Amino acid sequence: MSIALIALILICIFNLALGGTIFLRNRRAAANISFLLMSAAITFWIVCNYLTNHTGYTTLLPNEIFNRLTYIAGYSVVLFGLIFTYYFPARLKAKAGEFITVSVMSTVVLVLSATPFVAGKVSRQGNSLHFSTGALLPVYVGAFVLCVGLIIKNLSRVSDKASLVNRTGSSSYLWV
């Protein structure tokens, strides 16, 4: 077993243990649930990414499947990260238009990620694998960037509230 594989296994175990520990502290808290889902998505992404690049399969079908699952898991990481920012460090309300846009966009992107329109194709060139991208990859990237932008917006809203609390001399703190 290689050092890289051992590191991958340890990182996955640590990541899931962290998510599980937070979740078990309060199983009903939305922040804890979304953190667990984000931790699970990160672990799933790591495993799929590793299995995508594995060259020991007799056909390319497993590589194709894991490549598509890597796109799904990668988008899920930012989606669950976005959901997490609505609950932690402070509860924020999503505007109706924002909620509808993210929901529809995420559904479309997750479905498209399971196709060659986003994930492209995997081919073998000698002993190595070659990965192409699909024609709709810009849609995936746009949705990904939008989610990251909303994460930054949510965290800056909380940061602005924390600055206001500190300026007014209140004894309660919001951790960012």
Beta strands, then each sheet from edge to edge (+ up, - down):
strand 1: 122-125
strand 2: 128-131
sheet 1: 1+ 2-
end
